[in-house]
Amino acid sequence: ERLRQKIARLLLGDKGHAREDVHARVPVVARAGDKVFPVAVDFVVHAKGRPAMVVRFGPGSLVTRHRPALAAARLAHREQVPVVVVTNGRDADVLRGDTGKVYGQGLAAIPSREELAAMAERWPYPALDEKRLEKEARILHAFEAVGACGCDS
């Protein structure tokens, strides 16, 4: 929790995001076949009234958290969010939401309010069809429910 609060202070302080644009612990309900399970997204940051960045926190290695973070971001709003951040509170990987490619590394690479607004204008927000959303839910279920580690709680 201490590290999540650090990320919140970073978003609101150093990165200049408005308090009303940063939404914490956003619930996501993933449906994969007959399985329904809740997942929380640590932060959703809006730019120009739209969700533009999803931040997922988790201890340990960042690279193993890329794919479930992308899946959670896609399920959270049923459209492709431009920026996905995976962080352990000490380091961060900033991913393009559409490709999953690493755009930047380190806490300093997390976009500021102005940078995020520019990214949201440049990068696409394609809607995702039901078939794609079910695939994302299955991926999220595999990582979060089936492959969960006791250290994650």
CYANA upper distance limits for C-alpha pairs under 8 A (distance plus 0.5 A):
  1 GLU  CA      5 GLN  CA      6.75
  2 ARG  CA      6 LYS  CA      6.86
  3 LEU  CA      7 ILE  CA      6.91
  3 LEU  CA     88 ASN  CA      8.12
  3 LEU  CA     89 GLY  CA      5.53
  3 LEU  CA     90 ARG  CA      8.40
  4 ARG  CA      8 ALA  CA      6.82
  4 ARG  CA     42 ASP  CA      8.38
  4 ARG  CA     57 PHE  CA      7.59
  4 ARG  CA     89 GLY  CA      7.16
  5 GLN  CA      9 ARG  CA      6.67
  6 LYS  CA     10 LEU  CA      6.70
  6 LYS  CA     89 GLY  CA      7.51
  7 ILE  CA     11 LEU  CA      6.70
  7 ILE  CA     89 GLY  CA      6.95
  8 ALA  CA     12 LEU  CA      6.67
  9 ARG  CA     13 GLY  CA      5.97
  9 ARG  CA     14 ASP  CA      8.08
 10 LEU  CA     14 ASP  CA      5.69
 10 LEU  CA     15 LYS  CA      6.59
 11 LEU  CA     15 LYS  CA      5.42
 11 LEU  CA     16 GLY  CA      6.91
 11 LEU  CA     17 HIS  CA      6.25
 11 LEU  CA     22 VAL  CA      8.44
 11 LEU  CA    112 SER  CA      8.10
 12 LEU  CA     16 GLY  CA      5.74
 12 LEU  CA     17 HIS  CA      5.39
 12 LEU  CA     18 ALA  CA      6.79
 12 LEU  CA     19 ARG  CA      6.96
 12 LEU  CA     22 VAL  CA      8.42
 13 GLY  CA     17 HIS  CA      7.83
 14 ASP  CA    112 SER  CA      8.31
 15 LYS  CA    110 ILE  CA      8.30
 15 LYS  CA    111 PRO  CA      7.41
 15 LYS  CA    112 SER  CA      4.74
 15 LYS  CA    113 ARG  CA      6.65
 16 GLY  CA    112 SER  CA      6.59
 16 GLY  CA    113 ARG  CA      6.08
 17 HIS  CA     21 ASP  CA      7.12
 17 HIS  CA     22 VAL  CA      7.54
 17 HIS  CA     45 VAL  CA      8.42
 17 HIS  CA    112 SER  CA      7.32
 17 HIS  CA    113 ARG  CA      5.47
 18 ALA  CA     22 VAL  CA      7.25
 18 ALA  CA    113 ARG  CA      8.42
 21 ASP  CA     45 VAL  CA      5.98
 21 ASP  CA     46 HIS  CA      5.35
 21 ASP  CA     47 ALA  CA      7.53
 21 ASP  CA     49 GLY  CA      8.41
 22 VAL  CA     43 PHE  CA      7.05
 22 VAL  CA     44 VAL  CA      6.42
 22 VAL  CA     45 VAL  CA      5.05
 22 VAL  CA     46 HIS  CA      7.01
 23 HIS  CA     43 PHE  CA      5.95
 23 HIS  CA     44 VAL  CA      5.65
 23 HIS  CA     45 VAL  CA      6.76
 24 ALA  CA     41 VAL  CA      7.99
 24 ALA  CA     42 ASP  CA      6.01
 24 ALA  CA     43 PHE  CA      5.01
 24 ALA  CA     44 VAL  CA      7.10
 25 ARG  CA     40 ALA  CA      6.02
 25 ARG  CA     41 VAL  CA      5.86
 25 ARG  CA     42 ASP  CA      5.03
 25 ARG  CA     43 PHE  CA      6.46
 26 VAL  CA     40 ALA  CA      5.98
 26 VAL  CA     41 VAL  CA      5.52
 26 VAL  CA     42 ASP  CA      6.94
 26 VAL  CA     43 PHE  CA      7.17
 26 VAL  CA     44 VAL  CA      7.53
 26 VAL  CA     76 ALA  CA      8.46
 27 PRO  CA     38 PRO  CA      7.31
 27 PRO  CA     39 VAL  CA      6.48
 27 PRO  CA     40 ALA  CA      5.03
 27 PRO  CA     41 VAL  CA      6.76
 27 PRO  CA     76 ALA  CA      8.15
 28 VAL  CA     38 PRO  CA      6.25
 28 VAL  CA     39 VAL  CA      5.64
 28 VAL  CA     40 ALA  CA      6.26
 28 VAL  CA     41 VAL  CA      7.49
 28 VAL  CA     72 ALA  CA      7.74
 28 VAL  CA     75 LEU  CA      7.28
 28 VAL  CA     76 ALA  CA      5.89
 29 VAL  CA     36 VAL  CA      7.35
 29 VAL  CA     37 PHE  CA      6.30
 29 VAL  CA     38 PRO  CA      5.05
 29 VAL  CA     39 VAL  CA      6.76
 29 VAL  CA     75 LEU  CA      8.30
 29 VAL  CA     76 ALA  CA      8.44
 30 ALA  CA     36 VAL  CA      6.18
 30 ALA  CA     37 PHE  CA      5.97
 30 ALA  CA     38 PRO  CA      6.71
 30 ALA  CA     39 VAL  CA      7.82
 30 ALA  CA     75 LEU  CA      7.48
 30 ALA  CA    137 ALA  CA      5.62
 30 ALA  CA    140 LEU  CA      8.19
 30 ALA  CA    141 HIS  CA      8.12
 31 ARG  CA     35 LYS  CA      6.24
 31 ARG  CA     36 VAL  CA      5.03
 31 ARG  CA     37 PHE  CA      7.23
 31 ARG  CA    134 GLU  CA      7.07
 31 ARG  CA    137 ALA  CA      6.29
 31 ARG  CA    138 ARG  CA      8.21
 32 ALA  CA     36 VAL  CA      6.95
 32 ALA  CA    134 GLU  CA      6.02
 32 ALA  CA    135 LYS  CA      7.99
 32 ALA  CA    137 ALA  CA      5.89
 32 ALA  CA    138 ARG  CA      5.78
 32 ALA  CA    141 HIS  CA      8.12
 33 GLY  CA    134 GLU  CA      8.15
 37 PHE  CA    141 HIS  CA      8.19
 39 VAL  CA     72 ALA  CA      8.27
 41 VAL  CA     54 VAL  CA      7.72
 41 VAL  CA     55 VAL  CA      7.43
 41 VAL  CA     56 ARG  CA      6.40
 41 VAL  CA     72 ALA  CA      7.51
 41 VAL  CA     73 ALA  CA      8.19
 41 VAL  CA     76 ALA  CA      8.35
 42 ASP  CA     54 VAL  CA      8.25
 42 ASP  CA     55 VAL  CA      6.39
 42 ASP  CA     56 ARG  CA      5.76
 42 ASP  CA     57 PHE  CA      6.92
 43 PHE  CA     54 VAL  CA      6.31
 43 PHE  CA     55 VAL  CA      5.47
 43 PHE  CA     56 ARG  CA      7.32
 44 VAL  CA     51 PRO  CA      6.90
 44 VAL  CA     52 ALA  CA      7.98
 44 VAL  CA     53 MET  CA      6.24
 44 VAL  CA     54 VAL  CA      5.07
 44 VAL  CA     55 VAL  CA      6.80
 45 VAL  CA     51 PRO  CA      6.32
 45 VAL  CA     52 ALA  CA      6.44
 45 VAL  CA     53 MET  CA      5.53
 45 VAL  CA     54 VAL  CA      6.83
 45 VAL  CA     55 VAL  CA      8.47
 46 HIS  CA     50 ARG  CA      5.56
 46 HIS  CA     51 PRO  CA      4.70
 46 HIS  CA     52 ALA  CA      5.63
 46 HIS  CA     53 MET  CA      7.22
 47 ALA  CA     51 PRO  CA      6.89
 47 ALA  CA     52 ALA  CA      6.21
 47 ALA  CA    113 ARG  CA      7.90
 47 ALA  CA    116 LEU  CA      7.11
 47 ALA  CA    117 ALA  CA      5.76
 47 ALA  CA    120 ALA  CA      7.50
 48 LYS  CA    117 ALA  CA      7.23
 51 PRO  CA     77 HIS  CA      8.21
 51 PRO  CA     81 VAL  CA      7.03
 52 ALA  CA     81 VAL  CA      5.85
 52 ALA  CA     82 PRO  CA      6.07
 52 ALA  CA     83 VAL  CA      6.64
 52 ALA  CA    116 LEU  CA      7.55
 52 ALA  CA    117 ALA  CA      8.41
 52 ALA  CA    120 ALA  CA      6.47
 53 MET  CA     81 VAL  CA      6.73
 53 MET  CA     82 PRO  CA      6.88
 53 MET  CA     83 VAL  CA      5.05
 53 MET  CA     84 VAL  CA      6.00
 53 MET  CA     85 VAL  CA      7.77
 53 MET  CA    116 LEU  CA      8.16
 54 VAL  CA     73 ALA  CA      6.41
 54 VAL  CA     81 VAL  CA      7.83
 54 VAL  CA     83 VAL  CA      6.97
 54 VAL  CA     84 VAL  CA      5.34
 54 VAL  CA     85 VAL  CA      6.61
 55 VAL  CA     69 ALA  CA      8.45
 55 VAL  CA     84 VAL  CA      6.44
 55 VAL  CA     85 VAL  CA      5.10
 55 VAL  CA     86 VAL  CA      6.49
 55 VAL  CA     87 THR  CA      7.91
 56 ARG  CA     69 ALA  CA      6.64
 56 ARG  CA     84 VAL  CA      8.32
 56 ARG  CA     85 VAL  CA      6.72
 56 ARG  CA     86 VAL  CA      5.57
 56 ARG  CA     87 THR  CA      6.83
 57 PHE  CA     86 VAL  CA      6.52
 57 PHE  CA     87 THR  CA      5.45
 57 PHE  CA     88 ASN  CA      5.98
 57 PHE  CA     89 GLY  CA      7.56
 58 GLY  CA     62 LEU  CA      8.26
 58 GLY  CA     65 ARG  CA      8.06
 58 GLY  CA     86 VAL  CA      8.13
 58 GLY  CA     87 THR  CA      6.86
 58 GLY  CA     88 ASN  CA      5.54
 58 GLY  CA     89 GLY  CA      8.49
 58 GLY  CA    152 ASP  CA      7.30
 59 PRO  CA     87 THR  CA      8.44
 59 PRO  CA     88 ASN  CA      5.42
 59 PRO  CA     89 GLY  CA      8.42
 59 PRO  CA    151 CYS  CA      8.26
 59 PRO  CA    152 ASP  CA      7.27
 60 GLY  CA     88 ASN  CA      6.86
 61 SER  CA     65 ARG  CA      7.75
 61 SER  CA     88 ASN  CA      8.21
 62 LEU  CA     66 HIS  CA      7.20
 62 LEU  CA     86 VAL  CA      6.80
 62 LEU  CA     87 THR  CA      6.96
 62 LEU  CA     88 ASN  CA      7.46
 62 LEU  CA     92 ALA  CA      7.67
 62 LEU  CA     93 ASP  CA      7.45
 65 ARG  CA     69 ALA  CA      6.58
 65 ARG  CA     86 VAL  CA      7.26
 66 HIS  CA     70 LEU  CA      6.76
 66 HIS  CA     86 VAL  CA      7.00
 66 HIS  CA    100 GLY  CA      8.10
 67 ARG  CA     71 ALA  CA      6.75
 67 ARG  CA    100 GLY  CA      8.28
 67 ARG  CA    139 ILE  CA      8.28
 67 ARG  CA    140 LEU  CA      8.50
 68 PRO  CA     72 ALA  CA      6.56
 68 PRO  CA    139 ILE  CA      7.12
 68 PRO  CA    140 LEU  CA      5.59
 68 PRO  CA    143 PHE  CA      6.72
 68 PRO  CA    144 GLU  CA      7.97
 69 ALA  CA     73 ALA  CA      6.58
 69 ALA  CA     84 VAL  CA      7.56
 69 ALA  CA     85 VAL  CA      8.29
 69 ALA  CA     86 VAL  CA      7.31
 70 LEU  CA     74 ARG  CA      6.68
 70 LEU  CA     84 VAL  CA      7.07
 70 LEU  CA     97 GLY  CA      7.07
 70 LEU  CA    100 GLY  CA      7.48
 71 ALA  CA     75 LEU  CA      6.71
 71 ALA  CA    136 GLU  CA      5.41
 71 ALA  CA    137 ALA  CA      7.30
 71 ALA  CA    139 ILE  CA      7.27
 71 ALA  CA    140 LEU  CA      6.34
 72 ALA  CA     76 ALA  CA      6.45
 72 ALA  CA    136 GLU  CA      8.08
 72 ALA  CA    137 ALA  CA      8.31
 72 ALA  CA    140 LEU  CA      7.12
 73 ALA  CA     77 HIS  CA      7.58
 73 ALA  CA     80 GLN  CA      7.91
 73 ALA  CA     81 VAL  CA      6.98
 73 ALA  CA     84 VAL  CA      7.51
 73 ALA  CA     97 GLY  CA      8.41
 74 ARG  CA     78 ARG  CA      6.15
 74 ARG  CA     79 GLU  CA      6.29
 74 ARG  CA     80 GLN  CA      5.92
 74 ARG  CA     81 VAL  CA      7.12
 74 ARG  CA    128 LEU  CA      8.32
 74 ARG  CA    133 LEU  CA      7.87
 74 ARG  CA    136 GLU  CA      7.80
 75 LEU  CA     79 GLU  CA      7.99
 75 LEU  CA    133 LEU  CA      6.90
 75 LEU  CA    136 GLU  CA      7.56
 75 LEU  CA    137 ALA  CA      7.68
 77 HIS  CA     81 VAL  CA      8.15
 78 ARG  CA    127 ALA  CA      6.89
 78 ARG  CA    128 LEU  CA      6.32
 78 ARG  CA    133 LEU  CA      7.74
 79 GLU  CA    125 TYR  CA      6.59
 79 GLU  CA    126 PRO  CA      6.16
 79 GLU  CA    127 ALA  CA      4.71
 79 GLU  CA    128 LEU  CA      5.70
 80 GLN  CA     97 GLY  CA      6.73
 80 GLN  CA     98 ASP  CA      6.77
 80 GLN  CA    124 PRO  CA      7.86
 80 GLN  CA    125 TYR  CA      5.44
 80 GLN  CA    126 PRO  CA      5.98
 80 GLN  CA    127 ALA  CA      6.89
 80 GLN  CA    128 LEU  CA      7.49
 81 VAL  CA     97 GLY  CA      6.07
 81 VAL  CA     98 ASP  CA      8.00
 81 VAL  CA    125 TYR  CA      6.56
 82 PRO  CA     96 ARG  CA      6.40
 82 PRO  CA     97 GLY  CA      5.11
 82 PRO  CA     98 ASP  CA      6.96
 82 PRO  CA    119 MET  CA      7.62
 82 PRO  CA    120 ALA  CA      6.63
 82 PRO  CA    123 TRP  CA      6.36
 82 PRO  CA    124 PRO  CA      7.04
 82 PRO  CA    125 TYR  CA      7.08
 83 VAL  CA     94 VAL  CA      7.45
 83 VAL  CA     95 LEU  CA      6.34
 83 VAL  CA     96 ARG  CA      5.55
 83 VAL  CA     97 GLY  CA      5.46
 83 VAL  CA    119 MET  CA      8.47
 84 VAL  CA     94 VAL  CA      6.45
 84 VAL  CA     95 LEU  CA      5.56
 84 VAL  CA     96 ARG  CA      6.82
 84 VAL  CA     97 GLY  CA      6.14
 85 VAL  CA     92 ALA  CA      7.18
 85 VAL  CA     93 ASP  CA      6.25
 85 VAL  CA     94 VAL  CA      5.05
 85 VAL  CA     95 LEU  CA      6.54
 85 VAL  CA    110 ILE  CA      7.76
 86 VAL  CA     92 ALA  CA      6.06
 86 VAL  CA     93 ASP  CA      5.81
 86 VAL  CA     94 VAL  CA      7.08
 86 VAL  CA     95 LEU  CA      8.43
 87 THR  CA     91 ASP  CA      6.24
 87 THR  CA     92 ALA  CA      4.72
 87 THR  CA     93 ASP  CA      6.98
 88 ASN  CA     92 ALA  CA      7.20
 90 ARG  CA    107 LEU  CA      7.80
 91 ASP  CA    105 GLN  CA      8.03
 91 ASP  CA    106 GLY  CA      5.46
 91 ASP  CA    107 LEU  CA      6.07
 92 ALA  CA    105 GLN  CA      6.17
 92 ALA  CA    106 GLY  CA      5.11
 92 ALA  CA    107 LEU  CA      5.74
 92 ALA  CA    109 ALA  CA      8.25
 92 ALA  CA    110 ILE  CA      8.15
 93 ASP  CA    102 VAL  CA      6.93
 93 ASP  CA    103 TYR  CA      8.11
 93 ASP  CA    104 GLY  CA      6.52
 93 ASP  CA    105 GLN  CA      5.11
 93 ASP  CA    106 GLY  CA      6.74
 93 ASP  CA    107 LEU  CA      8.40
 93 ASP  CA    109 ALA  CA      8.36
 94 VAL  CA    102 VAL  CA      6.21
 94 VAL  CA    103 TYR  CA      5.89
 94 VAL  CA    104 GLY  CA      5.46
 94 VAL  CA    105 GLN  CA      6.52
 94 VAL  CA    109 ALA  CA      7.30
 94 VAL  CA    110 ILE  CA      6.87
 95 LEU  CA     99 THR  CA      8.43
 95 LEU  CA    100 GLY  CA      5.91
 95 LEU  CA    101 LYS  CA      5.89
 95 LEU  CA    102 VAL  CA      4.93
 95 LEU  CA    103 TYR  CA      5.66
 95 LEU  CA    104 GLY  CA      7.59
 96 ARG  CA    100 GLY  CA      5.63
 96 ARG  CA    101 LYS  CA      6.08
 96 ARG  CA    102 VAL  CA      7.04
 96 ARG  CA    103 TYR  CA      6.64
 97 GLY  CA    101 LYS  CA      8.44
 98 ASP  CA    124 PRO  CA      7.82
104 GLY  CA    109 ALA  CA      5.81
104 GLY  CA    110 ILE  CA      8.11
105 GLN  CA    109 ALA  CA      6.11
106 GLY  CA    110 ILE  CA      7.92
111 PRO  CA    115 GLU  CA      5.81
111 PRO  CA    116 LEU  CA      5.88
112 SER  CA    116 LEU  CA      6.45
113 ARG  CA    117 ALA  CA      6.76
114 GLU  CA    118 ALA  CA      6.88
115 GLU  CA    119 MET  CA      6.69
116 LEU  CA    120 ALA  CA      6.51
117 ALA  CA    121 GLU  CA      6.94
118 ALA  CA    122 ARG  CA      6.84
119 MET  CA    123 TRP  CA      6.23
120 ALA  CA    124 PRO  CA      7.93
128 LEU  CA    132 ARG  CA      6.68
128 LEU  CA    133 LEU  CA      6.95
129 ASP  CA    133 LEU  CA      6.77
130 GLU  CA    134 GLU  CA      6.65
131 LYS  CA    135 LYS  CA      6.95
132 ARG  CA    136 GLU  CA      6.77
133 LEU  CA    137 ALA  CA      6.64
134 GLU  CA    138 ARG  CA      6.73
135 LYS  CA    139 ILE  CA      6.79
136 GLU  CA    140 LEU  CA      6.63
137 ALA  CA    141 HIS  CA      6.48
138 ARG  CA    142 ALA  CA      6.62
139 ILE  CA    143 PHE  CA      6.87
140 LEU  CA    144 GLU  CA      6.25
140 LEU  CA    145 ALA  CA      8.28
141 HIS  CA    145 ALA  CA      5.63
141 HIS  CA    146 VAL  CA      6.96
142 ALA  CA    146 VAL  CA      5.42
142 ALA  CA    147 GLY  CA      6.34
143 PHE  CA    147 GLY  CA      5.31
143 PHE  CA    148 ALA  CA      6.70
144 GLU  CA    148 ALA  CA      5.57
148 ALA  CA    152 ASP  CA      7.44
149 CYS  CA    153 SER  CA      8.34
